Structure formats: structure tokens, C-alpha cells
Amino acid sequence: MFSPALLALAKQVLDEARAKGLRLATAESCTGGLICALLTEFPGASTVVERGYVAYSNRAKTAYLHVPPELIAAKGAVSEEVARLMAEGAVLRSGVQLAVAVTGIAGPDGGTVEKPVGLVHVAAAREGRETLHEEHRFGDIGRSEVRLNTVEAALKLLRQLI
């Protein structure tokens, strides 16, 4: 299901987090749980992975991760601000030290001139540290490719906080 390169990256994340005694959570919108699914491909992942939130709808982002509906209305679900709060909310709600969040437009529809298909915001949060954020514009490369590229970007950003 996942490429050898993605599997190797996920194993690095797990090994590095485990070595530092860190537990993590995911907060996923456009990937629909793929990040958590990849991380749990490995036996013993439960020593690092606490839980994954699939917050696909705006209502779920508010209910599970405490993203204010007013922020979503003002900035849109696909925004830096929402991604940051999703990651921070996952840390707070899960009692973990580390979380990664993604929100984007995988396509093939849903894009606009301002927010085209392939736009993804990734954020990683760690207790006691500044939340990291990256914006990616993968382009209209197909839904599956946008999602897999997002998984890779999320794991790479997460590693920066381990």
C-alpha cells in the first residue's frame, strides 16, 4: 500500500520518537487517516502512536480539536491558522507531546483561484516548543498523489520536532 520510501520515513519517525520517549497523535483532514495508518504499519507502533483524529469536516475540527468555527469561517478550513490549531489541539486533547496536522484540497474539485487543488497546510506541534507550519502547492497531480505527498511532508515536518 505504501512505498518503501514512505515506510522507511515512518520507521524513522517511530524510532526517533521512541528513543526520546515521545508519544504522538495525528490530526488529519485531506489524508483521511493515511498518516496514522502508515505509522501503525509497524509492530510496536503503539509505544509511540497514541491516536489519530480524522477531522474531515469543519464540525469535526471544532468538536475534536477545538478549532473555533469563527476561525474556520474567517480563514477557511484550508489555512495555516487552522492547521496550527489542529496540531495544537491534538497535543492538548490527547495528552501527548507531539502531533502533526494536515488540511488541504486533494481534488479533483474543490479548488479555487486562491486555494487551488493541491494546496495543503501541514503543522507540527510539540509541548513547550513553537508550532511549525509549511504550505505546499503540489498542483493538480491527482487525488492519491496529493494525499501521499502530504503524508510524506507531514512526517518530514514531524521529524523536525523530535
N, C-alpha and C positions, 0 to 999 in steps of 0.2 A: 504494500500500500504506500509506504514512504520510501523515498530514495535512500541509498546507502549514505549519501552526504548528510541528509536531514537526520537520519538515525544516529550518525556519529556526533552531530552537533547536539542532539538531545542528550546523548550519553554524557557528553562533556558537561552540559548544564547540571545534570543529576549528580555526577561525580564531584564536581566543584562545590555544589551546594551541600552535598552530604559531608564533604571534608570540612566544611565550615559550620556544620550543624544548623544549616538554614532550612526552613520549610517554606514552601511556596504555594501560591494559588494562581489560577488564570481567570481572566475576565474577558470573554470573547463575544464579539458580535459577528463580524463578517466571516470569521473562520468556523463558527458554529461548533466549537469544541475540538477542532483539529489539534490545537497546541497541547491540550491536556491528553488527548488520545495518543499523540506521538510520545509524550513524556512517559505515559504509562505502558508503553510497549515493552518496557524492561522489567524483569523480575526485581523486586525490592524497591520499585519506584515509590511505594507508599511511605518509605522513610523520609522522602523529600516532598512529595506532592500531597498536599492536604485536601484540595478540592479545586473544581473548576466551575465557574459560573458561565453559562451560556445566556448572555443578556442580549438577545437578538432584537427585541422590541424596545421602544423607548420606555414603556411601562416597566419592563424587567430591569432596565438600567436604574430606574428610580427605586423600585422595590428591593432589589437585591444589593445594589451597590451605592445607594443613596445619592445618585446624581440628581440634582434638583431639576424638576420638569421645566422650570423657568429658564434654566441654563440651556437645556436642550432646545426649547422654543427660540431662544435668542441666538444661539451659535450653531444649532443643528447637531444631530447625533454624531455626525462625522466631523469632528473638530478636535483640535488639540486639547481644549478645555475639558471636553467630555472624556477623552482618552485618559487624561491625567487623573480625573476624579474616579474613573472606573478602576484604575490600578490602585489608587489610594484607598478606595472603598473596599477592594478585595483584601488588602492587608488588614484594615480595621475590622471588617466583618468576619474574617477567617481566623484571626489571631496568629497569623504567620508573619514572617519577617520580610517576605519578598513576594511581589506579584507582577504580572505582566498583563496588559490590556490592549485590545485591538478593536478598532471600529473603522469601517470603510465601505466602499462601494465596489463589490466584486463583479457586478454586471450580470447579464449583458445590458440591462436597462437600469434606470435609477440615477444616472449621471446627469449633470447639468454643466453649463459652461464654467461656473465657479467651482463645482465639485464633480469632476468627470469620473467616469468608470476607471477604476484602478487607483483612485485616491484612498490612501489608508493612513490612519494615525495610530502609532504604536507608543505606548507609555510603559515604563517600568518603575515600580516604587519599592523602596526598602526602608524599613524603620530607621529613623534617625538620619536619613540622607535625602538629598534633593531628588525629586521625581524626574526621571529622564523622559524625553519625548523625541520622536522622529516622525517626519512626514515623508511618505513615499508616494510616488506617482508612477505606478507600474505600467499604466496605459491599458488600453482595451486589448489585453492579451488572452482573454478567455477567463471565465469564472474560476475554473480549477487552478489555473496558473496564478491568478491574483491571490487566491487563498493560500496556495503553497508558498508563494513568495512572501506573503505576510507571516506565515509560520516561521520561516527562516529569519526574517527581520526581527521578529519578536524574541526568538531565542538568542540572537546575537546581542540585542539590546539588554536582555536579561543578564547575560554573562558579564556585562559591564558593571553590574551592581553586586555581583557575587564576590 
